[in-house]
């Protein structure tokens, strides 16, 4: 039995959370594929900061 290569994640439609700040972070992390490793640390640090801000933000009033 031959192993199949992993499916290309970019071929699948991106799921959204409905929270624009979180969706932007997911898109940034998804965009790392094929980028130089040196860029990964900065992207993850920025993602962490943005997610913390999103969690700390007051819930939107409906």
N, C-alpha and C positions, 0 to 999 in steps of 0.2 A: 504494500500500500504506500503510495507516495503522498508526502505532506503537501498540502496546499499552502501557498504563500498567504500571509495575512491580507485580508481585504483592505483596499485603500479607503481609509476613513473619509477622505475628501470626496469620494464618489457618493457617499450617503448624504441626504439632506440634513443640514444642521438643525438640531432641536433647539428651541428657544424656551426660556424660563418665563418670559413675559415681564421680566425685570430688566429694563434696558442696560443698567450698569453691569449686571451679572452677564447678560448676553454679550456685551462688549468684551468682558474679560475672557469668556469662553472663546470668542472669535480670535482674540489675540493669542491665546495659548494654542488654539488649533492652527494658527498661522506659523507656528514654529517649525513645523515639518519641513525639512530641507534647509532651514536657516542655520548659520554657523552656531556652534555650541556656545560661543562667547555671548551671544545675544539671549540665550535662554535664561541666564541668571537675572538679568535686568527685567526681562518680561515677567518672570515668576515673582520677583520682588514687587513690581508694579501691580501685578494681578492680586497679590496678597493685600497690598495697601488698599486697592479699590474695593475688594470684597469686604474688608474690615469696615470701610466707610459705608458700604451698602448695608451691612448688618447693623451698624451703629445708628443709621439714619432713622428718624421717626417714621413710623408707618404712614403711608398716604391715607388721607381721609377719603372715604367713599361717599 
